[in-house]
Amino acid sequence: GAGVSQSPSNKVTEKGKDVELRCDPISGHTALYWYRQRLGQGLEFLIYFQGNSAPDKSGLPSDRFSAERTGESVSTLTIQRTQQEDSAVYLCASSLGGLGDSGELFFGEGSRLTVL
Amino acid sequence: SQQGEEDPQALSIQEGENATMNCSYKTSINNLQWYRQNSGRGLVHLILIRSNEREKHSGRLRVTLDTSKKSSSLLITASRAADTASYFCAPLRGSYIPTFGRGTSLIVHP
């Protein structure tokens, strides 16, 4: 596709339910990032994938959060047993090269999660 | 991580005026990028300035970088209502994950 695609764009769920958020990066981009943005706040780094290397999970806030990426394609961020504080916009970004390239990040439009 | 801090947090100006936003960071960098985020949207890359550059222009945007002061500024000249958005800086270095501060929220009144 032309850009980074995220789905769903909006998700409303009840506390305690699991949710899956999907990110489709730009074709050929080896690096993929997940960020969380609470209302009026900056972006909080969650996880980074680079090619087939082990992901950098240092930003995941708890073990309820996990993410997968198969090769250089789609990534899924899963939040188990959602809590109200998980309500936020989850942004995915991809870049052509990895961290050392310091290249431009291309962001999706985000998935807005509301936990009731 | 290497996070930039944007200042001011909020800026309100009239159409036609110039808008200046600042970014400070703490360690040495390879380059610094500025991004814009319209309300409810993802971030969009605006401009990149390398550590060996002092100033860069792109259309109505002018970015400066002072590595001795570990700071950068973004100037938007002749602002338009469509420039209303949040602006973020991302200082980048080697293997550090790009991180973003709270940004500067710019409102341009028509």
Interface residues (C-beta under 8 A of the other chain):
Chain A: V4 Y33 Y35 G40 Q41 G42 L43 F45 Y48 D56 S58 G59 L91 A93 L99 G100 S102 E104 L105 F106 F107 G108 E109 G110
Chain B: S1 N30 N31 Q33 Y35 G40 R41 G42 L43 V44 H45 L48 F88 A90 L92 R93 G94 S95 Y96 I97 P98 T99 F100 G101 R102 G103
